[in-house]
Amino acid sequence: MTPAGTRSGLYAGTVFHRRTRPRVHALQYRVFMLLLDLDEWDGLMKRLRWLGAGKFGLMTLRASDFGDRSDTPLKTQIATRLAEAGIEGGGPVQLLTMPRILGYGFNPLSVFFCHAADGRLSAILYEVSNTFGGRHAYLMPVDQTPGPVRQSVDKAFHVSPFMDMDLAYRFAVTPPTGASGEVASVAITVEDAQGPVLFTAFHAHRSEITDRNLLAAWITHPLLTLKVIAGIHWEAVRLLLKGLRLRGGVTPAYPVTVGAVSEPRGHHA
């Protein structure tokens, strides 16, 4: 059983990608992600049989897979970034990410939901990784208007070898708050001067983070992270066969881009 008041959870759902230019290309696959409250991290590792912090296991999480790869605790790293950006912190920080499966892990996108001391969502940090070993974070303040969080920022990190750098991201996020049965979603539209180039979204439903639910998720999503990285390379082959050309550029560091205040919630990307 999950202790009462636990903010962490398990989100199972679907990832959808659609490229609109220069060739139409779409794919969809099932995934699950974990929402880990950083204050609950150690307790979860001790309590759950199927989720650990070691080098190998059915499912594992390593703090070094996130942030700047240093020994500084993740919550301290986030607090430092928030303070440097002049964003109010002091409350819970929750990480939405995929665990390592049988020791292997790759997360194209991990999302930190950062709260102020009074519990308000004050910022979202989008941590992007590419298959070349690079990692970049976009730290975006959040306004308090009801509805999905809508944000935008210029692209500052090379991710796909098929996409140029002169692009912008528009985010539309339904943040998780910890209520049982809640829906969470993260949608990203990639645009250039002519309009949308790519749309990608993760949409999922919450369940309690228990050993039973973890095992069920593993059984219904076998070799999750291996499937993701294999899918990335398989789709790259398909795009090459459709005539797309590779773009260059590798960014192995971990810079953080700080965005402006959230777009008005009524704006639609």
N, C-alpha and C positions, 0 to 999 in steps of 0.2 A: 504493500500500500504506500501511497505517497503521503507524507506528513501534511497536515492541514497548513495552508498558507504558503505552500511551495510555489514559487514563481516560475520555476523551470517546467518544461513540457516537451512533448514530442509532436511534430507536425508532419503528417503524411499527405502528399498531394502530387501535383503535376507541374512539370516545367515545360513551357512552350516557347519555341523560337520561330520567328518568321522574318526572313530577309526579303525586302521588296525591290532592291536594286543592287547591282546591275542585272542580277538574275533572281527570279523568284525562287525561294528555297525555304522549306519549313520542316520542323521536326517536333516531336512531343514525346516525353517519357515520364515515368513515375519515379519519384524520389521521396525520401523522408529527411527531415532536418531536425536537429535538437535545438531547443531554446534553453540555454544555460545561464541562469543568474550567477554572476561571478562570485557573489557572496555565498552561494550554495555549492560551488564547484567541488571543494574538498569533501563535503558531506555526501554528495552524490557518488563520488568515486568510492567512498568507503561503504556506502549502503547498497549500491547496485552491483549485482554479480556480473552482468553482461556489459557493463561500461566501466572502463578502467583508465588509468593514467600511464600504464606501462608501454613498453615498446611493441608488444604484440598482444592481441586479444581479439575476441569476437568484434568488439567495438572499443575504440580507445580515443581519448582526447589528450593532446599535448599542448600546453600553453605556448610552447615555442613555435607552433604552427600558425600563430597569430601575432599581430603587432610587429615590433621591431626585432624579434628573435633574441632579445636580451633576457637576462635573468630577472629583470624588473617585473613585478606582478602586473598582470594585464589591467586590473582595475586602476593601478597607479599610473600606468601608461595613459589610459583613457583620461584620467583626472588631469594629468599634465597637459594633454592635448586640448582639453576643454578650457583649462585656465589660460593657456597661451592664446586661444582664440577668443577669449572673453565671453565664453558660454557658461552659464550656470550649471554646476554639477552637484555632487554630494549625495545623490540618491542611487538607486539600483542601476546596474549596468547589465544588460541581458544580451547574450551572443546567440544569434541564429546561424547555424552552420551544420555541415555534414561531418559525422565522426569518421575517423579512420576505420576501415574494415579489414580485419585480419592483418593489421599493421600498415596498410597502405591508405593514403589519403590525398585528395586534391580538391580544393574548394575554389572554383572560379570566383565566387562571391560569398563573403561572410558579412553579416550585418550586426553591428552593435547598437542597441537601443539605450540611449543615455538619459537618465532622469535627474531632475533637480532634487534637492533635499525634501521638498514638499510632495514629491511623487510625480510631478509633471514631466512629460517627455520633453526634454530640452534640445536634443540633437540626435541625429542618426549618423553613424560612421559606417560607410560602405568600404569594406576592405576587398580589393580586387587583386587576384593573382593570375599570372599567365603561365603557360607551360614552359617558359624559359627560366623560371625560378625567380621572376620579379614579383614585387608586391607594392601596392600603392593604396593609400586611403583617401577617401573624400569625406570630410567632416562637414556636415550640413546642419545648421541651426533649424529648429522647428518652431513654427508659430502655434498659437493656441486655438485657432478656429476649428470648430467641429468638422469632421469628415476626413477622408484620406489625406495623408501628408503628401503634398506635391512640391518637388524641389527640382532644380536644374543646375548643371555645372558643365563647364567646358571640359572635354576630354584632355587628360594630362598624362596618360600612361598607355603604352602600347600593349594591347591585349591580343586581338585577333590578327594574324598575319595577312588577312584579306581586307582589312579596313584601315583607312588613313587616320592621321591624327587630328585633322581639322574637322572635328565633330563635337557634338554636345549631347549630354545625357539629360533626359527628363525622367524623374522618378515619381511613381505613384504608389504609396505604401499604406497598407492597413496594418498598423502595428499590433503585435500581440500584447495583451495586458495580463494574461495569466488566468482568465476565466475559462472554466471547462467548456469544451465544445466550440470555442471561438475560432473564427476563420482568420487566417493571416495571409497576406499577399504582398509581393514585391514585384512591381512591373517597371520595366525600363524601356524607354524609347530612345533610340540612337538617331540623331538627325544631323544632316549637313545643311548647306545653304539652300538646297532645293527641297528639303523636307525629310520625312522619315526614311531611314535606310534599314533599320532593324528594330524589331519589337521582341522582347523576351519577358517572361513572367513566371513567377512561382506562386501557386495558389494551393493552400493546404488547410486541413482541419486539425485541431488540437486534441491530444489525448494525454492522460497522465503519464509521467515518465517513470514507469515501473519495469521490473525485470520481465514480466509477462508481455508488456507492450513492446519493449525493446526486442525481445526474441521474435515476436510476431512481425515486427517491421523488418527484421533481418531476413526472415523466411520469405516474406512477400516482396522484398527488394534485395535479392541476393547479389553480393559483390558490388554494392552500390557505387563506391568511388572508383572501382576498376571499370565499371560500366560507363561512368561519366567520362573518364579520361580516354577510354577506348572510343566512346561516341564522338568526342571532340576530334580525334584523329581520323575516324571514319568519315565524319562530315567534311573534314578538310579535303580528303581525297575526292569526295563527291563534288565539292566546290571547284577543285582544280579541273575535274572532268567537265564541269560546266563552263570552263574558260576563265575563271577568276584568276587574277595575278596576285602573287605574294607581295606584301608590303614589308619593308624593313623596319628595324628599330627594336632594341631590347633595353629595358630599364631594370637593372638588378637591385637598385636601392629601395629604401622604404620612405619616400617622402609623403607628406600629408598635404592635400589641397583643401583649404578651408573655403567653403561656399558662402554665398550670401544668405540672407534670411529666406525662409521657405516662400515659394510662390503662393499667392492667394489660393485657398482650397477650391475656389470655384473655377480655376483655370484648368482646361483640359489639354493635355499634350497632343 
